[in-house]
Amino acid sequence: MELWARDGWIDLREANCGRWIDRLKAIHEEMLAIPAADTSSRFMRNRRFWDGARRIQPGKIVSWIVSVEEDGGRLKR
């Protein structure tokens, strides 16, 4: 089971739930740190991207994890 969890299985056991809570808090804080009036393309994951945090969007959360936690983001050049 540990191997499956490490290889991408979504581990919702009690010991790992804190990690998911921390991730969602980080996403929310990142979103709130962007000025509401900013409409530039400087920020990819703004309030509009997250739909104002009204709903959980698994694909967008996975993309955030890959970009932020796995350092898989691309730089705009």
C-alpha positions in Angstrom: 0.0 0.0 0.0 2.9 2.4 0.7 4.3 1.9 -2.8 0.9 2.6 -4.3 0.5 5.8 -2.2 4.0 6.9 -3.3 3.2 6.2 -7.0 0.2 8.4 -7.2 -2.7 6.7 -5.4 -4.6 9.3 -3.6 -4.0 8.4 0.0 -6.9 9.6 2.2 -5.8 7.8 5.3 -5.8 9.9 8.5 -2.0 10.4 8.4 -2.2 11.9 4.9 -5.3 14.0 5.2 -3.3 16.9 6.8 -1.2 17.1 3.7 -4.3 17.6 1.6 -5.6 20.2 3.9 -2.2 22.0 3.7 -2.3 21.8 -0.1 -5.8 23.3 -0.3 -4.8 26.1 2.1 -1.7 26.9 0.1 -3.8 27.0 -3.1 -6.3 29.3 -1.4 -3.6 31.6 0.0 -1.9 31.7 -3.4 -5.1 32.8 -5.0 -5.9 35.4 -2.4 -2.4 36.9 -2.7 -3.1 38.0 -6.3 -4.8 41.4 -6.3 -8.5 41.0 -7.2 -8.2 43.8 -9.8 -5.2 42.2 -11.6 -6.3 41.1 -15.0 -2.8 40.6 -16.5 -1.4 37.3 -17.7 1.3 37.4 -15.0 -0.6 34.9 -12.9 -1.8 31.7 -14.4 -3.8 30.4 -11.4 -5.9 33.4 -10.4 -9.4 33.7 -8.9 -10.9 33.1 -12.3 -8.8 29.9 -12.8 -10.0 28.6 -9.5 -13.6 29.7 -10.0 -13.3 31.8 -6.9 -12.7 28.6 -4.8 -16.4 27.7 -5.1 -15.7 24.1 -6.0 -13.0 21.5 -6.0 -11.6 20.9 -9.4 -9.4 17.7 -9.3 -7.6 18.3 -12.6 -6.6 21.8 -11.6 -5.4 20.6 -8.2 -3.3 17.9 -9.8 -1.8 20.6 -12.2 -0.9 22.7 -9.1 0.8 19.8 -7.4 2.8 19.0 -10.5 3.8 22.6 -11.0 4.4 23.6 -7.3 5.4 20.5 -5.4 7.0 18.6 -8.3 8.6 21.7 -9.7 7.1 21.0 -13.1 6.0 24.5 -14.0 7.1 26.3 -17.2 8.4 29.8 -17.3 7.0 32.4 -19.7 9.8 33.6 -21.9 
